[in-house]
């Protein structure tokens, strides 16, 4: 099996193994899409508020060209949240391919239609798959005439995974058909993005989007012709290139044991400031290189220690650093707790209700999507109710106070939660020091880092 953690055969400077400087910040979610409508910009900001209230998102990678028509492809493990990650990768408006069933869902369907999403018809949904012909024709027109960005998930539906799943060939057939639709081609590019969730279902954990170098479809067609292949051969070549590129942008493990060990090792190694996707792929490479004496026992220890630190939201650097003072661990609570109380009143009921509704659905890969959507709907209902309650109690003064309370909570809750989690980590670190366990843990972490050639500490902001 080829090493999915290595740079691609074409020397991709943006492969996760490359230097961190090769991964500049490309977050486009805050900018206005150049060719978009006010409605599209509003949807981008709305999804940004939902998703970035849940995760700390980091978008890095290649420059996303403004002009050429583009097929944007991404791995798919987190339901509708993944669609925001696609939007965050470019300031250009995108049209997402979605299953037809979503287009008929209340609220979600309205949003998808507003963004001109393209429906795909699946036999398993009990619809006429012959309608896909019209969808493919619409995509061809959009790419050749509008210079659009069409986004899709070539793995198909969202599912739990420890790496890249088998890709559907539709993206390859779509790309080759569009590029061949005009004499001389249309300049179509395929851009792969890889999304990594530090812990998908855990609030305020890291999420990274890595944007790979574009694949020029015309180059693939030329290679196919040079080798005497027709369009079918070109599709096969393009799909191989896409799969290779996508695997290089995420943690693609051979099995669950290797996946868990790589995730744990990334937490134990020095924090370089790299996004989660880059750091985890580097950890996987290091794990695979560790084949010397005692490698099996080290892997078991890595998984055990990494899991323990992950539960406490600590990293290896935290254990190796001196314990924080009591003032650092407890002092910030003087301003954190009042703001948390504001958030609890203004946002707590809809957030807790959304959490319960999402849990009842028991659909792991859709859990965060449901929490975000029901939280948003809950806030829309709860905020006016608070204003009405305030008006009934104290008239206009009460209504204004309730509105200010909601506004303060919406503007500060994510930063306040992050600050709370930092103090929680500081208290957990002090607990290790008081128990006397930190010395043994530190020794084990140093030994693991030595085996993997890492410096004792190398935190970068």
Secondary structure by P-SEA (a helix, b strand, c coil): cccccccccccccccccccccccccccccccccccccaaaaaaaaaaaaaaaaccbbbbbbcccccccbbbbbbbbcccaaaaaaaaaacccbbbbbbcccccccaaaaaaaaaabbbbbbbccccccccaaaaaaaaaaaaaacccbbbbbccccccccccccccccaaaaaaaaaaaaccccccbbbbbbbbbbbccccccbbbbbbbbcccccaaaaaaaaaaacccaaaaaaaaaaaaaaaaaaaccccccaaaaaaaaaaaaacccccccaaaaaaaaaaaaaaccccaaaaaaaaaaaaaaaaaaacccccccccccccccccccccaaaaaaaaaaaaacaaaaaaaaaaaaaaccccaaaaaaaaaaaaaaaaaaaaaaaaaaaaccaaaaaaaaaaaaaaaacaaaaaaaaaaaaaaaaaaaaaaacaaaaaaaaaaaaaaaaccccccccc
